[in-house]
Amino acid sequence: MNQQPVSYAASGVDINRQDEALRRIKPLVKATRTEGVRSDIGLFGGLFSAQFPEAKPVLVASMDGVGTKMKVARLAGTWNTVGADLVNHCINDILVQGARPLFFLDYIAAQRLEPEVIEQIVKGMAEACQAAGCALIGGELAEMPGVYAEGEVDVAGTITGVVDEADLLPRLPEMSEGDVLIALPSSGLHTNGYSLARKVCFEVCGLKVTDELPGTGRTVAEALLAVHRSYLAAMAHITGGGLTDNLPRVLPGHLDAEIRTDSWQIPALFTFLMEKGQMSIEDARQALNLGVGMVVVAKPDQAGEVLRHLQAVGEAAWVIGQLVQGGGTVRYA
């Protein structure tokens, strides 16, 4: 039996598709270039100047993905939003430590690289980077048949920012009883709770991405693919784990965050998931953000000024609670 030569393409990896994807995304990446960038796309490593205006610069880095939101993107055929989600999520993660974003690196892996899909994902990333003054300086495209199921795509990203050592957050010693908790609204699920949301919407309720999601006035795709917002000033990033698990990350051990549950109305998307999924409020508070995207801790005499500033820049911010004596946890009142 004569063995036929096995090409890379025959094994499921087509370099031509990767080259076409790179051709499409190069101008998108170039558009995010900032003053600190010292390289073009295509090198093995992205270059960024280490000269910062901060007196004692501290680099802050974070890495994340968007989870099973990618499956909703595949069902809807909408890809640019998950690219923006990835960048904004990473930006928020370093903003809560006071850092401004410098540069971003992405990783896109798929069973089969589809240049049109890659282009849309990177388009969303590039637009989010530009909006934040952050450079997209490199990344990786990986075609891995046999590792990913047919049609599946995954993304991850790493961000690096900088903050002056004197401005690092949170400042635990400065927090005290009576400090005010100011909430900023989320735009939806952000990038957490999608395994639960997909089960409720598609399995329990039998909805399609084009159906209206009851109570929201939007299709299922529009509601579930709403872009994860980027926040410019915040102290506690509410992600997977909700308020219950995330606020303690920024609390000193002798204080609790007392949340006033009557201070906001839980958006219809979340009440729908809770009702149809028969979730307890305790479970929902751990799995979902319930409409709260960020929490800012402010001194009582500064809370009014902080609220006015946030509202002046278009944030529908509100007082959600306060710090009280306790043990570093969250309590609901």
Helices and strands as residue ranges (DSSP letters): H 15-30, E 57-65, H 69-76, H 80-95, E 100-110, H 115-132, E 135-143, E 153-164, G 165-167, G 172-174, E 180-185, H 194-198, I 199-204, E 212-213, E 218-219, H 220-224, E 236-237, H 242-246, G 247-250, E 255-259, G 261-263, H 268-276, H 281-287, E 292-298, H 300-312, E 318-325, E 330-332
